[in-house]
Amino acid sequence: MKRRTIFKALVALMVIMLGANFNAEAQFGIINAIDKAAKKNKAKKEQAAQEQKIADQNAKWELAIPQPGESGTILFSVRNGSINEGICMYDPSKLELTMSTTRGGNTGGAVYKIDPATGKVTDKNGVSKGSMSADGTIESPNLGTIKLSALTTTDVTGNSATGFKKIDKTTGYSVSGKGTKLGTVTLKSVSGMVTGDVTAEVNPLLVAYVFYGLSMTEKELTVKQLGYDPDKKYTTDELEDMCEWADETSIVSIAKYEASLPYAGFKNTNPELKNCTVGCVGLMDTEWREQSEKDSKGYTNWYYTIKYWVLYELEDGRNIITFSIARKEGKYADVTRKWQVKDGEFHEVTDWERED
């Protein structure tokens, strides 16, 4: 009897233990499922917050005609080296631009009004100063039609728990006009043909209008593209001021090489230089500068260069200069090559007197 009682007790204990183990596993599974659900829910919230942040930023960057805002003064200025030059002051409450520059044919103190309904800009007399459209089109007083195109990056939101989602994020706008890219604008800056800043965030449409549509001219654009002013004329005093060295040997070597070239080396591009003569050479460096290059076999070759201006006397009576770089293969060798600093750059010299 005693043995049967012990056996029953053991059986009961096993049942209890099995039940305990089953309950523990069930409870662990439930806890694990709850934890997974909580993590997934958290991940979804984080993803939603990421997406909302991108949506809010894109909304701020969306092009729009300026609308009345808080009273204040926002400054637009261009960078000239370390100096900032004011372009205009903007009062959002009045939608007024007060000019502080003569760039683009503007007058300091002139006030331009923006129509929030049409995007048209006029001066105090109602004379048109162009317009802005939310589709990214600007009609400018100087450069004609200007277009803005969004610059975007792709952000990825989510994770393995929620899945990944790609969303485009606006980072700026590319600005084009006169068949070329003018630059890039953001909410507070401009770069490219013009570099400048705004003291507070404004719509990129207005940034592009002020810096390109209102204050840049077609002539200024041409100078930026070429790297020089094609209409610039020089005097002999200006040429003399550019001279840094008066080494007669170098001057003679360069003049001799120049004279050896038919059309001064510009036969295919400037036929008017036929039969021109070298009137004068000016050295714009203080010495021949040592340079190096590797040939097709990887060997290093050394050569020497110097920057100079040269004046040509043309058969039609004009006297013109260009800026070039001469090359020779050794320190005491003759000049063997030349190239223009800026391709196609020639300028008239107004007061050069030829020798009889």
Buried (B, 14 or more C-beta within 10 A) or exposed (E): EEEEEEEEEEEEEEEEEEEEEEEEEEEEEEEEEEEEEEEEEEBBEBBEEBBEEBEEBBEEBEBBBBEEBEEEEBBBBBBEEEEBEBBBBBBBEBBBBBBBBEBBEBEEEBBBBBBEEEBBBBBEEEEEBBBBBEEBBBBBBBBEEBBBEBBBEEBEBBBEBBEEEEBEBBEBBBBBBBEEEBBBBBBBBBBBBBEBBBBEEBBBBBBBBBBBBBBBBEEBBBBBEEEBEEEEEBEBEBBEEBBBBEEEEBBEBBBEBBEEBEBBBBEEEBEBBEEBEBBBBBBBBEEBEEEEEEEEEEEEEEBBBBBBBBBBBBEEEBBBBBBBBBBBEEEEEEBEEBEBBEEEBBBBBEEBEEEE
